[in-house]
């Protein structure tokens, strides 16, 4: 069965996707976010309750993200219609006594929303996946462990598709080039001892050493030094990297490229740092990571096409080599199987 981008969008609508850092949505804040080509208004009311809904007001289509909170409700900036945290229309100012039927017709189209791991997550379609179970977020114990230092990175917009960002994050051979002055200061483009495992849930992981060169002319920092990398990916787009350094220190990072449109995404990310980490403080680690991620963004945006073709017969995925592209191949293969399963098909 040839997959289409419509299949991709419909499948991802049934999964949790990040739409904001929780810290960027304090009580009383309203933001706009486009998820899978769906314009949303996301609100945290003064009492902490959350709302995610279509951003167009049901009256005249005004953008509710440009509205404000009034009387504990979300108020449309155009005609002052008010909506509660569950999307119920509470007030139509031009009607002295709006009838219940008119209010019911004016209910916002809302979506399930939750806060976890410091992110605000939205699911556009709450129906279960192909296996009959609803999509749930993976458990990452280090993100909830108070002994670890958990810090959020600022979301970064990519003018490239979400699959481009996933492949970039999985890639082990670009460090010496794309990150020549940062993470790849002492990187070797050759990969040794890479082990890839496919899990029963369809996800996959890679266990490999970071390709750090043992050089005398470059003074590498802790984050560029030799370490073990265990990359675990949960379909469709949730990936963690566990870094284990030679002194026993560890970091666990997460990347989730949230699809905005078919050719753009926002990368949400964070890092958890083991107790007593002997290296840069958390704020310096975030600063360093922002620079590295921006280098990745530039690499993703210079690739053509903007998004990786979902069907290998339609333009292919380029000239691939092993072992460098083995992990990317695994991602493509497992994602395709997952997408086909959501459509009730198999290869």
C-alpha positions as CSV (number, residue, x, y, z in Angstrom):
1,X,0.0,0.0,0.0
2,X,1.5,3.4,-0.9
3,X,1.4,5.7,2.1
4,X,0.5,9.4,1.7
5,X,1.1,12.4,3.9
6,X,-2.6,12.3,4.7
7,X,-1.9,8.9,6.3
8,X,0.9,10.3,8.3
9,X,-1.2,13.2,9.6
10,X,-4.2,11.1,10.4
11,X,-2.0,8.6,12.3
12,X,-0.1,11.3,14.3
13,X,-3.4,12.9,15.3
14,X,-3.9,10.0,17.6
15,X,-0.6,10.6,19.4
16,X,0.4,13.0,22.1
17,X,2.4,15.9,20.7
18,X,4.1,18.7,22.6
19,X,2.6,22.2,22.0
20,X,4.4,24.3,24.6
21,X,6.8,24.3,27.5
22,X,4.7,24.4,30.6
23,X,6.7,27.3,32.0
24,X,5.7,29.3,28.9
25,X,2.0,28.8,29.9
26,X,1.6,30.2,33.4
27,X,-1.9,30.8,34.8
28,X,-3.8,33.4,32.8
29,X,-1.8,32.9,29.6
30,X,-3.2,32.2,26.1
31,X,-1.0,31.0,23.2
32,X,-1.4,30.0,19.6
33,X,0.0,26.8,18.2
34,X,-0.3,25.0,14.9
35,X,-0.3,21.2,15.3
36,X,-0.5,19.0,12.2
37,X,-1.9,21.9,10.2
38,X,-4.6,22.5,12.9
39,X,-4.5,26.1,14.4
40,X,-5.1,25.8,18.1
41,X,-5.7,28.1,21.0
42,X,-4.2,26.8,24.3
43,X,-5.1,28.4,27.6
44,X,-4.2,28.0,31.2
45,X,-6.9,29.5,33.3
46,X,-6.2,31.3,36.5
47,X,-7.1,28.2,38.5
48,X,-4.6,26.1,36.5
49,X,-7.0,24.2,34.3
50,X,-6.0,23.8,30.7
51,X,-7.9,24.1,27.4
52,X,-6.9,23.2,23.9
53,X,-9.4,24.0,21.1
54,X,-9.7,25.1,17.5
55,X,-8.6,28.7,17.4
56,X,-11.5,30.0,15.2
57,X,-14.4,31.4,17.2
58,X,-17.6,29.5,16.2
59,X,-19.3,32.9,15.6
60,X,-17.2,34.7,12.9
61,X,-14.0,32.7,13.0
62,X,-11.9,35.3,14.9
63,X,-8.7,34.0,16.3
64,X,-9.4,33.2,20.0
65,X,-5.6,33.1,20.7
66,X,-5.8,36.9,20.3
67,X,-8.5,37.1,23.0
68,X,-8.2,37.5,26.8
69,X,-9.4,36.0,30.0
70,X,-12.5,37.7,31.4
71,X,-14.8,36.6,34.2
72,X,-12.7,33.4,34.4
73,X,-13.5,32.6,30.8
74,X,-11.8,32.9,27.4
75,X,-13.2,35.9,25.6
76,X,-13.2,36.4,21.9
77,X,-11.6,39.7,20.9
78,X,-14.2,40.4,18.2
79,X,-17.6,40.2,19.8
80,X,-16.8,39.2,23.4
81,X,-18.2,35.7,23.3
82,X,-17.0,33.9,26.4
83,X,-16.0,30.2,26.8
84,X,-15.2,28.1,29.8
85,X,-12.3,25.7,30.3
86,X,-14.3,22.8,28.8
87,X,-15.2,24.9,25.7
88,X,-18.8,25.7,26.7
89,X,-20.1,29.0,25.4
90,X,-21.0,31.0,28.5
91,X,-22.0,34.4,27.1
92,X,-23.1,35.9,23.8
93,X,-23.2,39.7,24.7
94,X,-25.4,40.6,21.7
95,X,-28.2,38.4,23.1
96,X,-29.8,39.3,26.4
97,X,-30.9,35.8,27.1
98,X,-29.2,33.3,24.7
99,X,-31.2,30.1,24.5
100,X,-29.6,26.8,25.4
101,X,-29.6,25.5,21.8
102,X,-27.7,28.6,20.6
103,X,-25.1,28.1,23.4
104,X,-24.8,24.4,22.6
105,X,-24.1,25.1,18.9
106,X,-21.4,27.5,20.0
107,X,-19.4,25.0,21.9
108,X,-15.7,25.0,21.0
109,X,-14.1,22.0,19.3
110,X,-11.8,20.9,22.1
111,X,-8.9,18.4,22.4
112,X,-7.5,16.4,25.2
113,X,-4.5,18.1,26.9
114,X,-2.1,17.2,29.7
115,X,1.0,18.5,31.4
116,X,4.0,16.1,31.8
117,X,7.8,16.3,31.8
118,X,7.5,20.1,31.8
119,X,5.7,20.1,28.5
120,X,2.0,20.8,27.5
121,X,0.8,17.9,25.3
122,X,-2.2,17.8,23.0
123,X,-3.8,14.9,21.2
124,X,-6.1,15.9,18.3
125,X,-7.8,12.5,18.0
126,X,-8.4,10.6,21.2
127,X,-9.4,7.3,19.5
128,X,-7.1,4.3,20.1
129,X,-4.2,3.3,17.9
130,X,-4.3,0.1,15.7
131,X,-3.6,-2.1,18.7
132,X,-6.8,-1.0,20.4
133,X,-4.9,1.0,23.1
134,X,-4.7,4.8,23.4
135,X,-1.3,6.4,22.8
136,X,0.5,7.0,26.0
137,X,3.8,8.9,26.7
138,X,6.8,6.7,27.5
139,X,7.9,6.5,31.1
140,X,11.3,8.1,31.6
141,X,12.2,7.7,35.4
142,X,15.1,10.1,35.3
143,X,12.6,12.9,34.4
144,X,10.6,12.4,37.6
145,X,13.5,11.6,39.9
146,X,14.1,14.5,42.3
147,X,17.8,13.5,42.7
148,X,18.4,14.3,39.1
149,X,18.5,17.9,37.7
150,X,15.8,18.3,35.1
151,X,16.0,21.3,32.9
152,X,14.0,22.4,29.9
153,X,15.4,23.6,26.6
154,X,13.8,26.4,24.6
155,X,11.7,25.0,21.7
156,X,13.2,25.6,18.3
157,X,11.3,26.0,15.0
158,X,12.6,24.1,12.0
159,X,11.6,25.0,8.4
160,X,11.9,21.3,7.7
161,X,9.6,18.3,8.3
162,X,9.6,16.3,11.5
163,X,11.1,13.2,9.9
164,X,14.1,15.3,8.9
165,X,14.6,16.3,12.5
166,X,14.3,12.7,13.8
167,X,16.9,11.5,11.3
168,X,19.2,14.3,12.2
169,X,18.9,13.4,15.9
170,X,19.6,9.7,15.2
171,X,22.6,10.4,12.9
172,X,26.0,9.5,14.3
173,X,28.3,10.5,11.4
174,X,27.6,14.2,11.0
175,X,29.2,15.4,14.3
176,X,32.7,16.1,12.8
177,X,31.1,18.3,10.0
178,X,27.8,19.9,11.0
179,X,29.2,20.4,14.6
180,X,32.8,21.0,13.7
181,X,33.3,23.8,16.2
182,X,31.0,22.5,19.0
183,X,29.9,19.0,19.8
184,X,32.1,17.5,17.0
185,X,35.3,19.3,18.0
186,X,37.0,15.9,18.4
187,X,34.6,13.6,16.6
188,X,35.4,10.7,14.3
189,X,33.0,10.3,11.4
190,X,33.5,6.5,11.5
191,X,31.2,4.5,13.8
192,X,32.3,1.4,15.5
193,X,30.4,-1.2,17.6
194,X,26.9,0.0,16.8
195,X,24.2,-2.3,18.1
196,X,20.6,-1.7,17.0
197,X,17.6,-3.5,18.7
198,X,14.0,-3.4,17.6
199,X,11.5,-3.6,20.5
200,X,8.1,-5.4,20.6
201,X,6.3,-2.1,20.6
202,X,7.9,-1.3,17.2
203,X,10.3,1.2,18.7
204,X,14.1,0.7,18.4
205,X,17.3,1.6,20.1
206,X,21.0,2.1,19.3
207,X,23.8,1.4,21.7
208,X,27.1,2.8,20.5
209,X,30.1,4.8,21.7
210,X,30.2,8.5,20.8
211,X,32.9,8.8,18.2
212,X,35.3,11.0,20.1
213,X,38.9,11.2,18.9
214,X,41.7,10.9,21.4
215,X,43.6,14.0,20.4
216,X,46.3,16.0,22.1
217,X,45.9,19.2,20.1
218,X,42.3,19.9,21.1
219,X,41.1,20.3,24.6
220,X,37.7,18.7,24.6
221,X,35.1,19.5,27.3
222,X,33.0,17.0,29.2
223,X,30.1,17.1,26.8
224,X,32.4,16.4,23.8
225,X,34.3,13.7,25.4
226,X,34.1,9.9,24.9
227,X,30.9,8.4,26.3
228,X,28.4,5.6,25.6
229,X,25.1,6.6,23.9
230,X,21.9,4.6,24.2
231,X,19.3,6.1,22.0
232,X,15.7,4.8,22.5
233,X,13.0,5.8,20.1
234,X,9.2,5.3,20.6
235,X,7.1,5.7,17.5
236,X,6.3,8.0,16.0
237,X,8.7,10.7,17.2
238,X,9.7,10.5,20.9
239,X,13.5,9.8,21.3
240,X,15.7,9.8,24.4
241,X,19.5,9.6,24.5
242,X,21.2,8.3,27.6
243,X,24.8,9.5,27.7
244,X,27.1,7.5,30.1
245,X,30.5,9.1,30.6
246,X,33.7,7.3,31.6
247,X,33.5,8.7,35.2
248,X,30.0,7.3,35.7
249,X,28.1,10.6,35.2
250,X,25.0,10.4,33.0
251,X,22.6,12.6,31.1
252,X,19.2,11.7,29.6
253,X,18.0,13.9,26.8
254,X,14.7,13.9,24.9
255,X,13.8,15.3,21.5
256,X,10.3,15.4,20.1
257,X,9.8,17.3,16.8
258,X,6.2,18.4,17.0
259,X,4.8,18.6,13.4
260,X,3.4,22.1,12.6
261,X,2.8,21.6,8.9
262,X,4.0,18.9,6.5
263,X,7.2,20.8,6.0
264,X,7.8,22.4,9.4
265,X,8.1,21.4,13.0
266,X,9.0,22.6,16.4
267,X,11.6,20.7,18.3
268,X,10.8,20.3,22.0
269,X,13.6,19.0,24.2
270,X,15.0,18.7,27.7
271,X,17.8,17.1,29.7
272,X,18.1,15.3,33.0
273,X,21.5,15.4,34.7
274,X,22.6,12.8,37.2
275,X,23.4,13.7,40.8
276,X,26.8,15.2,41.4
277,X,27.6,15.7,37.7
278,X,31.2,16.7,37.3
279,X,31.0,19.1,34.4
280,X,29.3,22.3,33.2
281,X,26.4,23.6,35.3
282,X,22.9,23.0,34.0
283,X,22.5,26.5,32.5
284,X,25.8,26.2,30.6
285,X,24.7,22.7,29.3
286,X,21.5,24.2,28.0
287,X,23.4,27.1,26.4
288,X,25.7,24.6,24.7
289,X,22.9,22.4,23.5
290,X,21.0,25.4,22.0
291,X,24.0,26.1,19.8
292,X,24.3,22.5,18.8
293,X,20.6,22.3,18.0
294,X,20.8,25.4,15.9
295,X,23.5,23.8,13.9
296,X,21.2,20.8,13.4
297,X,18.4,23.1,12.3
298,X,20.6,24.7,9.6
299,X,21.5,21.2,8.3
300,X,17.9,20.1,8.2
301,X,16.8,23.2,6.4
302,X,19.4,22.9,3.7
303,X,18.3,19.4,2.7
304,X,16.0,18.8,-0.2
305,X,13.1,18.0,-0.1
306,X,12.0,19.7,3.1
307,X,10.6,16.4,4.3
308,X,11.8,12.9,3.8
309,X,9.6,11.0,1.3
310,X,7.3,8.5,3.0
311,X,7.5,6.1,0.1
312,X,11.0,4.9,-0.9
313,X,9.9,4.7,-4.6
314,X,9.0,8.4,-4.7
315,X,12.4,10.0,-4.9
316,X,14.1,7.6,-2.5
317,X,16.0,8.6,0.6
318,X,19.3,9.4,-1.1
319,X,22.4,7.2,-1.5
320,X,22.6,5.4,1.8
321,X,25.7,3.8,3.4
322,X,26.3,1.5,6.3
323,X,26.9,1.5,9.2
324,X,26.3,5.3,9.3
325,X,22.8,5.2,7.9
326,X,21.7,1.9,9.6
327,X,19.8,3.7,12.4
328,X,18.0,6.0,10.0
329,X,17.1,3.0,7.9
330,X,15.6,1.4,11.0
331,X,13.6,4.5,11.7
332,X,12.2,4.6,8.2
333,X,11.4,0.9,8.2
334,X,9.7,0.8,11.6
335,X,7.8,4.1,11.0
336,X,6.5,2.7,7.8
337,X,5.3,-0.5,9.5
338,X,3.7,1.6,12.3
339,X,1.9,3.8,9.7
340,X,0.6,0.9,7.7
341,X,-0.7,-0.7,10.9
342,X,-2.6,2.4,11.7
343,X,-4.3,2.1,8.3
344,X,-5.0,-1.6,8.8
345,X,-2.4,-2.7,6.3
346,X,0.9,-4.6,6.4
347,X,3.8,-4.7,4.0
